[in-house]
Amino acid sequence: MTVIIDQKEKEPWTFPEGVKVEVADLRQGDYALKGDGTFSIERKSLKDFIGTVGTTDWARFQREMHRMDIIGTHHKVIIVEGDFASFLFHEDENGTIKEPEHDRVNFTPQLACKRIAELTVYYRASVLFAADPGSAAALAFHIFTCRQLQIGGRIYPKDLL
């Protein structure tokens, strides 16, 4: 299995031993499988995700998602490095209600849920949350493993560790 990492990634994810990695200029997404032009993973920090879907960047991101459909990227995954609860009012360990953990006053929990629903329904994108870059890389690895098997590629036992 060979994972292509977009050359614009400053601190790319690390994959398990046995996964080949190449750096290239990807037309869409930040990570892809070599030879699979219909599937990509977009990496977002929590702050970047909030900025993208909660501000005027939303229109630009919608155009990017639409362009991905036009060029044939029908399987889109967005992995957000952060906790979904960060968007919502939630209880801390003492039972105290805490406000969302970001500084965007107009980015409400309702808007977060609406944007995730729009990405899922209108753009057929899966929005997944991972606690940190290591967890996000592990999630991406397992997604790529499933995708490799789906498109008929061989996965060797050392790739599944």
PASEBA-1860 file (N, C-alpha, C; in nm, 3 decimals):
! residues 161
1> MTVIIDQK> 0.086/-0.117/0.000/0.000/0.000/0.000/0.090/0.123/0.000 ~ 0.060/0.217/-0.089/0.136/0.341/-0.096/0.042/0.459/-0.074 ~ 0.073/0.541/0.026/-0.005/0.660/0.057/0.068/0.780/-0.002 ~ -0.008/0.861/-0.075/0.045/0.986/-0.130/0.008/1.097/-0.034 ~ 0.108/1.176/0.005/0.087/1.291/0.094/0.107/1.417/0.012 ~ 0.012/1.508/0.022/0.024/1.634/-0.051/0.149/1.710/-0.006 ~ 0.218/1.766/-0.102/0.344/1.836/-0.071/0.325/1.959/0.017 ~ 0.203/2.008/0.031/0.178/2.124/0.115/0.165/2.088/0.264
9> EKEPWTFP> 0.159/1.960/0.297/0.150/1.917/0.436/0.280/1.951/0.507 ~ 0.272/2.034/0.611/0.392/2.077/0.683/0.441/1.972/0.782 ~ 0.349/1.908/0.853/0.383/1.804/0.950/0.296/1.682/0.920 ~ 0.335/1.604/0.819/0.250/1.492/0.776/0.235/1.385/0.882 ~ 0.125/1.312/0.870/0.101/1.199/0.957/0.207/1.093/0.932 ~ 0.234/1.014/1.034/0.325/0.901/1.025/0.243/0.773/1.018 ~ 0.278/0.687/0.924/0.205/0.562/0.907/0.293/0.445/0.953 ~ 0.231/0.329/0.980/0.308/0.215/1.030/0.414/0.168/0.930
17> EGVKVEVA> 0.512/0.100/0.985/0.617/0.042/0.903/0.553/-0.050/0.799 ~ 0.603/-0.046/0.679/0.547/-0.127/0.571/0.458/-0.048/0.478 ~ 0.410/0.066/0.523/0.330/0.153/0.435/0.427/0.244/0.361 ~ 0.425/0.235/0.230/0.510/0.324/0.150/0.445/0.460/0.146 ~ 0.528/0.564/0.148/0.478/0.702/0.145/0.550/0.776/0.033 ~ 0.472/0.850/-0.045/0.528/0.938/-0.147/0.470/1.077/-0.126 ~ 0.549/1.178/-0.154/0.503/1.316/-0.147/0.484/1.366/-0.289 ~ 0.367/1.426/-0.315/0.336/1.475/-0.449/0.236/1.590/-0.437
25> DLRQGDYA> 0.208/1.651/-0.549/0.108/1.758/-0.555/-0.027/1.694/-0.584 ~ -0.112/1.682/-0.481/-0.243/1.624/-0.499/-0.341/1.729/-0.550 ~ -0.426/1.690/-0.642/-0.528/1.783/-0.695/-0.638/1.809/-0.594 ~ -0.661/1.713/-0.505/-0.763/1.729/-0.403/-0.723/1.650/-0.280 ~ -0.762/1.700/-0.165/-0.732/1.633/-0.040/-0.586/1.645/0.000 ~ -0.556/1.589/0.116/-0.420/1.594/0.169/-0.352/1.457/0.164 ~ -0.431/1.351/0.157/-0.378/1.214/0.155/-0.462/1.133/0.057 ~ -0.396/1.042/-0.015/-0.466/0.955/-0.110/-0.387/0.826/-0.125
33> LKGDGTFS> -0.452/0.725/-0.181/-0.383/0.601/-0.216/-0.328/0.615/-0.357 ~ -0.209/0.569/-0.377/-0.149/0.572/-0.510/-0.236/0.490/-0.605 ~ -0.271/0.550/-0.717/-0.350/0.482/-0.818/-0.500/0.491/-0.798 ~ -0.546/0.558/-0.694/-0.690/0.570/-0.667/-0.729/0.717/-0.672 ~ -0.777/0.761/-0.787/-0.813/0.901/-0.804/-0.953/0.936/-0.760 ~ -1.026/0.841/-0.701/-1.164/0.870/-0.662/-1.184/0.881/-0.512 ~ -1.075/0.879/-0.436/-1.086/0.874/-0.291/-0.976/0.961/-0.230 ~ -1.012/1.047/-0.136/-0.909/1.126/-0.069/-0.950/1.156/0.075
41> IERKSLKD> -0.849/1.189/0.154/-0.871/1.230/0.292/-0.821/1.373/0.306 ~ -0.907/1.458/0.361/-0.874/1.597/0.391/-0.846/1.605/0.540 ~ -0.732/1.659/0.577/-0.693/1.673/0.717/-0.724/1.815/0.762 ~ -0.789/1.827/0.878/-0.821/1.958/0.934/-0.789/1.960/1.083 ~ -0.724/2.066/1.126/-0.716/2.088/1.271/-0.854/2.136/1.315 ~ -0.882/2.129/1.443/-1.011/2.175/1.493/-1.032/2.322/1.458 ~ -0.929/2.403/1.479/-0.939/2.547/1.450/-0.964/2.570/1.302 ~ -0.894/2.497/1.216/-0.913/2.512/1.072/-1.052/2.467/1.030
49> FIGTVGTT> -1.101/2.357/1.088/-1.236/2.309/1.054/-1.340/2.414/1.091 ~ -1.329/2.469/1.211/-1.424/2.572/1.254/-1.416/2.693/1.161 ~ -1.294/2.734/1.127/-1.276/2.847/1.036/-1.331/2.820/0.898 ~ -1.318/2.697/0.852/-1.363/2.663/0.717/-1.515/2.655/0.708 ~ -1.579/2.589/0.801/-1.724/2.569/0.790/-1.806/2.675/0.863 ~ -1.740/2.759/0.941/-1.815/2.856/1.021/-1.796/3.000/0.980 ~ -1.728/3.025/0.869/-1.703/3.163/0.827/-1.728/3.177/0.678 ~ -1.679/3.285/0.624/-1.693/3.307/0.480/-1.614/3.205/0.398
57> DWARFQRE> -1.523/3.130/0.461/-1.453/3.022/0.390/-1.547/2.909/0.351 ~ -1.666/2.905/0.410/-1.761/2.799/0.380/-1.794/2.796/0.231 ~ -1.817/2.909/0.170/-1.849/2.912/0.026/-1.733/2.858/-0.057 ~ -1.611/2.893/-0.020/-1.494/2.842/-0.091/-1.483/2.691/-0.074 ~ -1.506/2.642/0.048/-1.497/2.499/0.074/-1.605/2.423/-0.002 ~ -1.725/2.481/-0.013/-1.831/2.418/-0.091/-1.788/2.406/-0.238 ~ -1.726/2.510/-0.292/-1.678/2.504/-0.431/-1.572/2.395/-0.446 ~ -1.483/2.384/-0.347/-1.380/2.281/-0.351/-1.442/2.141/-0.348
65> MHRMDIIG> -1.543/2.121/-0.264/-1.610/1.992/-0.258/-1.680/1.962/-0.391 ~ -1.744/2.062/-0.448/-1.812/2.044/-0.578/-1.710/2.010/-0.687 ~ -1.596/2.079/-0.685/-1.491/2.052/-0.784/-1.440/1.908/-0.770 ~ -1.432/1.859/-0.649/-1.389/1.721/-0.627/-1.486/1.624/-0.694 ~ -1.616/1.653/-0.688/-1.713/1.568/-0.757/-1.693/1.573/-0.908 ~ -1.669/1.692/-0.959/-1.653/1.709/-1.104/-1.532/1.631/-1.156 ~ -1.422/1.632/-1.082/-1.303/1.563/-1.130/-1.301/1.415/-1.093 ~ -1.408/1.367/-1.028/-1.421/1.224/-1.004/-1.385/1.175/-0.866
73> THHKVIIV> -1.364/1.265/-0.771/-1.335/1.221/-0.634/-1.468/1.208/-0.561 ~ -1.525/1.090/-0.571/-1.659/1.068/-0.516/-1.659/1.022/-0.372 ~ -1.544/0.977/-0.322/-1.532/0.932/-0.184/-1.443/1.031/-0.111 ~ -1.503/1.106/-0.019/-1.430/1.210/0.051/-1.441/1.187/0.202 ~ -1.327/1.195/0.267/-1.323/1.181/0.412/-1.253/1.305/0.467 ~ -1.313/1.364/0.569/-1.251/1.477/0.638/-1.223/1.429/0.780 ~ -1.096/1.428/0.817/-1.060/1.391/0.954/-1.020/1.517/1.028 ~ -1.096/1.546/1.133/-1.073/1.665/1.215/-0.994/1.621/1.338
81> EGDFASFL> -0.880/1.686/1.358/-0.798/1.656/1.476/-0.852/1.736/1.594 ~ -0.947/1.678/1.663/-1.010/1.743/1.775/-1.134/1.666/1.817 ~ -1.191/1.705/1.927/-1.304/1.636/1.985/-1.434/1.704/1.942 ~ -1.531/1.624/1.897/-1.660/1.680/1.857/-1.726/1.757/1.971 ~ -1.705/1.712/2.094/-1.764/1.780/2.210/-1.715/1.924/2.222 ~ -1.603/1.956/2.158/-1.551/2.093/2.162/-1.648/2.192/2.100 ~ -1.736/2.143/2.012/-1.835/2.229/1.947/-1.957/2.254/2.034 ~ -1.977/2.169/2.131/-2.104/2.165/2.202/-2.091/2.211/2.347
89> FHEDENGT> -2.204/2.245/2.406/-2.208/2.263/2.550/-2.196/2.122/2.608 ~ -2.115/2.104/2.710/-2.094/1.972/2.766/-2.065/1.982/2.916 ~ -2.077/1.869/2.982/-2.049/1.864/3.125/-1.904/1.828/3.149 ~ -1.843/1.895/3.247/-1.707/1.855/3.286/-1.718/1.744/3.390 ~ -1.605/1.702/3.444/-1.603/1.591/3.539/-1.680/1.620/3.668 ~ -1.706/1.748/3.698/-1.782/1.786/3.817/-1.930/1.807/3.789 ~ -1.972/1.786/3.664/-2.112/1.805/3.628/-2.147/1.949/3.593 ~ -2.046/2.036/3.586/-2.069/2.176/3.549/-2.082/2.186/3.398
97> IKEPEHDR> -2.183/2.262/3.353/-2.202/2.281/3.209/-2.094/2.377/3.158 ~ -2.021/2.333/3.056/-1.913/2.413/2.996/-1.957/2.458/2.857 ~ -1.913/2.577/2.822/-1.940/2.629/2.688/-1.848/2.562/2.586 ~ -1.882/2.573/2.456/-1.793/2.518/2.353/-1.651/2.572/2.369 ~ -1.553/2.490/2.334/-1.413/2.522/2.357/-1.348/2.589/2.235 ~ -1.406/2.697/2.190/-1.346/2.775/2.082/-1.388/2.920/2.100 ~ -1.322/3.008/2.028/-1.348/3.151/2.049/-1.432/3.215/1.938 ~ -1.494/3.135/1.854/-1.580/3.189/1.747/-1.721/3.206/1.801
105> VNFTPQLA> -1.759/3.329/1.833/-1.888/3.353/1.897/-2.005/3.316/1.808 ~ -1.990/3.326/1.677/-2.100/3.294/1.586/-2.104/3.147/1.546 ~ -2.007/3.070/1.592/-2.003/2.928/1.558/-2.071/2.850/1.669 ~ -2.200/2.832/1.654/-2.280/2.766/1.756/-2.280/2.614/1.736 ~ -2.318/2.539/1.838/-2.332/2.394/1.820/-2.429/2.359/1.707 ~ -2.534/2.438/1.692/-2.631/2.413/1.585/-2.566/2.430/1.448 ~ -2.483/2.532/1.433/-2.414/2.553/1.305/-2.316/2.440/1.278 ~ -2.245/2.395/1.380/-2.152/2.283/1.363/-2.226/2.160/1.310
113> CKRIAELT> -2.337/2.126/1.373/-2.415/2.010/1.330/-2.474/2.029/1.190 ~ -2.519/2.150/1.161/-2.575/2.178/1.028/-2.468/2.159/0.920 ~ -2.349/2.212/0.943/-2.242/2.201/0.842/-2.199/2.056/0.822 ~ -2.189/1.980/0.931/-2.152/1.839/0.918/-2.261/1.765/0.840 ~ -2.387/1.795/0.868/-2.498/1.733/0.793/-2.492/1.770/0.646 ~ -2.464/1.896/0.615/-2.454/1.939/0.475/-2.339/1.868/0.403 ~ -2.225/1.857/0.469/-2.112/1.788/0.408/-2.147/1.641/0.381 ~ -2.219/1.580/0.473/-2.256/1.439/0.459/-2.358/1.419/0.347
121> VYYRASVL> -2.464/1.499/0.345/-2.574/1.478/0.251/-2.544/1.534/0.113 ~ -2.501/1.659/0.105/-2.485/1.724/-0.025/-2.354/1.688/-0.094 ~ -2.249/1.662/-0.016/-2.117/1.639/-0.077/-2.066/1.496/-0.053 ~ -2.148/1.412/0.010/-2.111/1.272/0.035/-1.973/1.261/0.101 ~ -1.950/1.346/0.198/-1.823/1.346/0.272/-1.848/1.291/0.412 ~ -1.756/1.209/0.456/-1.760/1.160/0.593/-1.675/1.252/0.679 ~ -1.732/1.305/0.784/-1.659/1.391/0.876/-1.634/1.311/1.003 ~ -1.506/1.286/1.029/-1.467/1.203/1.143/-1.379/1.285/1.237
129> FAADPGSA> -1.387/1.256/1.365/-1.309/1.328/1.465/-1.210/1.234/1.530 ~ -1.089/1.282/1.548/-0.982/1.206/1.615/-0.917/1.300/1.716 ~ -0.884/1.249/1.831/-0.836/1.332/1.941/-0.710/1.410/1.910 ~ -0.619/1.351/1.832/-0.489/1.415/1.809/-0.432/1.363/1.677 ~ -0.320/1.419/1.632/-0.262/1.374/1.503/-0.231/1.225/1.498 ~ -0.183/1.167/1.608/-0.153/1.024/1.609/-0.278/0.940/1.589 ~ -0.385/0.976/1.658/-0.513/0.905/1.642/-0.568/0.925/1.501 ~ -0.552/1.045/1.448/-0.599/1.074/1.312/-0.523/0.990/1.210
137> AALAFHIF> -0.392/0.978/1.227/-0.311/0.896/1.136/-0.352/0.750/1.144 ~ -0.378/0.700/1.264/-0.421/0.561/1.280/-0.556/0.539/1.212 ~ -0.647/0.633/1.227/-0.777/0.624/1.161/-0.760/0.624/1.009 ~ -0.677/0.716/0.958/-0.652/0.722/0.814/-0.592/0.591/0.764 ~ -0.499/0.534/0.839/-0.438/0.407/0.799/-0.544/0.299/0.783 ~ -0.635/0.289/0.878/-0.738/0.185/0.870/-0.837/0.213/0.757 ~ -0.867/0.338/0.732/-0.953/0.373/0.619/-0.884/0.335/0.488 ~ -0.758/0.369/0.475/-0.685/0.333/0.353/-0.673/0.181/0.337
145> TCRQLQIG> -0.658/0.109/0.446/-0.651/-0.037/0.439/-0.782/-0.093/0.383 ~ -0.895/-0.045/0.435/-1.025/-0.089/0.384/-1.042/-0.051/0.237 ~ -1.002/0.070/0.204/-1.015/0.115/0.065/-0.928/0.031/-0.028 ~ -0.807/0.001/0.014/-0.717/-0.081/-0.068/-0.780/-0.218/-0.094 ~ -0.839/-0.277/0.006/-0.907/-0.405/-0.012/-1.029/-0.391/-0.103 ~ -1.101/-0.280/-0.090/-1.220/-0.258/-0.172/-1.187/-0.249/-0.320 ~ -1.076/-0.184/-0.352/-1.042/-0.168/-0.493/-0.960/-0.285/-0.546 ~ -0.940/-0.387/-0.462/-0.876/-0.508/-0.509/-0.727/-0.515/-0.491
153> GRIYPKDL> -0.670/-0.420/-0.419/-0.527/-0.424/-0.395/-0.492/-0.526/-0.289 ~ -0.371/-0.567/-0.288/-0.326/-0.664/-0.188/-0.280/-0.591/-0.063 ~ -0.315/-0.647/0.047/-0.268/-0.598/0.177/-0.188/-0.712/0.238 ~ -0.068/-0.683/0.279/0.017/-0.784/0.339/0.000/-0.780/0.490 ~ 0.021/-0.892/0.559/0.000/-0.896/0.705/0.071/-0.784/0.780 ~ 0.191/-0.748/0.740/0.262/-0.642/0.812/0.193/-0.506/0.798 ~ 0.109/-0.488/0.692/0.034/-0.364/0.675/-0.081/-0.352/0.774 ~ -0.123/-0.463/0.833/-0.239/-0.462/0.920/-0.205/-0.453/1.068
161> L> -0.079/-0.439/1.101/-0.038/-0.430/1.242/-0.089/-0.303/1.305
END
